Amino acid sequence: MEKPSKIAPAKGKLGVLLPGLGAVSTTFMAGVELVRRGKAQPVGSLTQMGTIRLGKRTDARSPLIKKFVPLAELKDIAFAGWDIFKDNAYQSAANAGVLNPQDLEKVKPFLSTIKPMKAAFDRDFVKLIDGPNIKKGKNKYELALQIKEDIANFRKTSRASRLVTCWCGSTESFVKPEDVHSTPEKLVEAMKSNHPAIAPSMLYAWASVTSGVPFANGAPNLTVDIPAIQKLAHDHGVPICGKDFKTGQTLMKTILAPGFKARMLGLDGWFSTNILGNRDGEVLEDPGSFKTKEESKLSVLEYILQPQLYPQLYGKMHHKVRINYYPPRGDNKEGWDNIDIFGWLGYPMQIKVDFLCRDSILAAPIVLDLVLFMDLAQRAGMRGIQEWLSFYFKSPMTAPGLYPEHDLFIQSMKLKNTLRWMMGEDLITHLGQEYYD
Ligand SMILES: NC(=O)c1ccc[n+]([C@@H]2O[C@H](COP(=O)([O-])OP(=O)(O)OC[C@H]3O[C@@H](n4cnc5c(N)ncnc54)[C@H](O)[C@@H]3O)[C@@H](O)[C@H]2O)c1
């Protein structure tokens, strides 16, 4: 891809469309409103708090990322969403129980105005929940056209100059890529004939991309990770990215595993279990949805540790992931990891990680960064898969035949180098020989 010659300025409003008004999206919206009112800090957000080094270490140039690249400002963001439940964003946030009542009270009037549009929903894909706020149509294609209308209406009513969609809906049942996903024409035919391999999230993706709206996928569903949508993204000049926000346990894995590999420490096994009690946990009780999540969580270690290159160190590792729905915990998940490593002469050691995390608190800043970076990418003329945003995902999308980078530090370097490249700055290789000439 050629370096963007010119990046259009972030003029006017940015409309954010969220399929799924649950724990993550309401925590994100409430947070943005609290931050813009000066009542909280955007902790965890690279676009808001991160800096980027430019030039040599001796140059002392490390601007804030938001000052370096032309990002939309928080004050210019407007929100809309879809959900199968009729609760407005305040009621949904109160129900999710992530933010405390004092924080929610401060943004109650704002959140109460965000009412979900009717969802395109199919219980074959999310078995354990059902709701009353659902679109009706002859076939899946009609539902997708209704979503396109919603998008056009929001563009008008919000007076947004640009839009971005971020899927924050439930995890759908596992679907393998099939022939119906291979071209835009076959996809439309399959929507018209109600083909069982067309998930609701694909309808939102099709509607967004064909409306010229970038689409980020926060769940492990296939959604935009199919050739038909990728071709449409190219044709419509639309950036897409996914899949599955990298938050609690997988974030830890992609921080620790690169360290073991860098020091050539071996790994016999990694056992991960989670207890969580939010709606996401409830949906993941269904084996179909769990399989989608499991595939996403399991791939990480294989790619980071490369057992084919290091058979003595990683050839026999056992990797298990469990998710248990346990209502008393709500959104405050607990992730346990037992890691069996070995060192010099094969002597075994163990590491235990007990992460008492807050799922949506970790996910909300990711939604913010993705929305802002996807808007930037579109203004810079970048289209199709945005691999530089792998940093935010458990299963990063890549060009066909390319293996994904899971190592958080490689991902971070890739992201920052992409920003430097976009702005015509030198890339940073960390070679540093010039300091010793
Ligand atoms: N740290 C995290 O929280 C995290 C990390 C990685 C991925 N995710 C994924 O993000 C998604 C959202 O997580 P959450 O905790 O907010 O879940 P949630 O259950 O609180 O919210 C999801 C919402 O989506 C709605 N929904 C389901 N199908 C829909 C459809 N077809 N159209 C519109 N709305 C629909 C549900 O009614 C629900 O309100 C999940 O897929 C989850 O797996 C979350």
Ligand as a Chemical Component Dictionary entry (heavy atoms), coordinates in Angstrom:
data_LIG
# 
_chem_comp.id                   LIG 
_chem_comp.type                 NON-POLYMER 
_chem_comp.pdbx_formal_charge   0 
_chem_comp.three_letter_code    LIG 
# 
loop_
_chem_comp_atom.comp_id 
_chem_comp_atom.atom_id 
_chem_comp_atom.alt_atom_id 
_chem_comp_atom.type_symbol 
_chem_comp_atom.charge 
_chem_comp_atom.model_Cartn_x 
_chem_comp_atom.model_Cartn_y 
_chem_comp_atom.model_Cartn_z 
_chem_comp_atom.pdbx_ordinal 
LIG N1  N1  N 0  -13.457 -7.527  27.980 1  
LIG C1  C1  C 0  -14.608 -7.705  27.381 2  
LIG O1  O1  O 0  -15.608 -7.323  27.901 3  
LIG C2  C2  C 0  -14.611 -8.346  26.033 4  
LIG C3  C3  C 0  -13.418 -8.815  25.510 5  
LIG C4  C4  C 0  -13.404 -9.406  24.269 6  
LIG C5  C5  C 0  -14.567 -9.502  23.544 7  
LIG N2  N2  N 1  -15.732 -9.073  24.086 8  
LIG C6  C6  C 0  -16.937 -9.264  23.296 9  
LIG O2  O2  O 0  -17.635 -8.044  23.176 10 
LIG C7  C7  C 0  -19.015 -8.338  23.054 11 
LIG C8  C8  C 0  -19.783 -7.478  24.048 12 
LIG O3  O3  O 0  -19.458 -7.850  25.366 13 
LIG P1  P1  P 0  -20.375 -7.358  26.572 14 
LIG O4  O4  O 0  -19.707 -7.762  27.826 15 
LIG O5  O5  O -1 -20.774 -5.950  26.367 16 
LIG O6  O6  O 0  -21.651 -8.304  26.374 17 
LIG P2  P2  P 0  -23.156 -7.985  26.767 18 
LIG O7  O7  O 0  -23.847 -9.317  26.758 19 
LIG O8  O8  O 0  -23.253 -7.135  27.982 20 
LIG O9  O9  O 0  -23.671 -7.086  25.559 21 
LIG C9  C9  C 0  -23.938 -7.600  24.293 22 
LIG C10 C10 C 0  -25.264 -7.026  23.846 23 
LIG O10 O10 O 0  -25.463 -7.421  22.482 24 
LIG C11 C11 C 0  -26.851 -7.600  22.309 25 
LIG N3  N3  N 0  -27.040 -8.343  21.088 26 
LIG C12 C12 C 0  -26.877 -9.675  20.855 27 
LIG N4  N4  N 0  -27.104 -9.962  19.563 28 
LIG C13 C13 C 0  -27.399 -8.787  18.963 29 
LIG C14 C14 C 0  -27.719 -8.431  17.615 30 
LIG N5  N5  N 0  -27.774 -9.344  16.664 31 
LIG N6  N6  N 0  -27.943 -7.123  17.334 32 
LIG C15 C15 C 0  -27.878 -6.177  18.317 33 
LIG N7  N7  N 0  -27.605 -6.466  19.605 34 
LIG C16 C16 C 0  -27.353 -7.749  19.907 35 
LIG C17 C17 C 0  -27.289 -8.294  23.587 36 
LIG O11 O11 O 0  -28.660 -8.142  23.806 37 
LIG C18 C18 C 0  -26.443 -7.563  24.627 38 
LIG O12 O12 O 0  -27.142 -6.471  25.219 39 
LIG C19 C19 C 0  -19.184 -9.836  23.288 40 
LIG O13 O13 O 0  -19.257 -10.506 22.055 41 
LIG C20 C20 C 0  -17.911 -10.196 23.988 42 
LIG O14 O14 O 0  -17.531 -11.546 23.783 43 
LIG C21 C21 C 0  -15.780 -8.484  25.317 44 
# 
loop_
_chem_comp_bond.comp_id 
_chem_comp_bond.atom_id_1 
_chem_comp_bond.atom_id_2 
_chem_comp_bond.value_order 
_chem_comp_bond.pdbx_ordinal 
LIG N1  C1  SING 1  
LIG C1  O1  DOUB 2  
LIG C1  C2  SING 3  
LIG C2  C3  SING 4  
LIG C2  C21 DOUB 5  
LIG C3  C4  DOUB 6  
LIG C4  C5  SING 7  
LIG C5  N2  DOUB 8  
LIG N2  C6  SING 9  
LIG N2  C21 SING 10 
LIG C6  O2  SING 11 
LIG C6  C20 SING 12 
LIG O2  C7  SING 13 
LIG C7  C8  SING 14 
LIG C7  C19 SING 15 
LIG C8  O3  SING 16 
LIG O3  P1  SING 17 
LIG P1  O4  DOUB 18 
LIG P1  O5  SING 19 
LIG P1  O6  SING 20 
LIG O6  P2  SING 21 
LIG P2  O7  DOUB 22 
LIG P2  O8  SING 23 
LIG P2  O9  SING 24 
LIG O9  C9  SING 25 
LIG C9  C10 SING 26 
LIG C10 O10 SING 27 
LIG C10 C18 SING 28 
LIG O10 C11 SING 29 
LIG C11 N3  SING 30 
LIG C11 C17 SING 31 
LIG N3  C12 SING 32 
LIG N3  C16 SING 33 
LIG C12 N4  DOUB 34 
LIG N4  C13 SING 35 
LIG C13 C14 SING 36 
LIG C13 C16 DOUB 37 
LIG C14 N5  SING 38 
LIG C14 N6  DOUB 39 
LIG N6  C15 SING 40 
LIG C15 N7  DOUB 41 
LIG N7  C16 SING 42 
LIG C17 O11 SING 43 
LIG C17 C18 SING 44 
LIG C18 O12 SING 45 
LIG C19 O13 SING 46 
LIG C19 C20 SING 47 
LIG C20 O14 SING 48 
# 
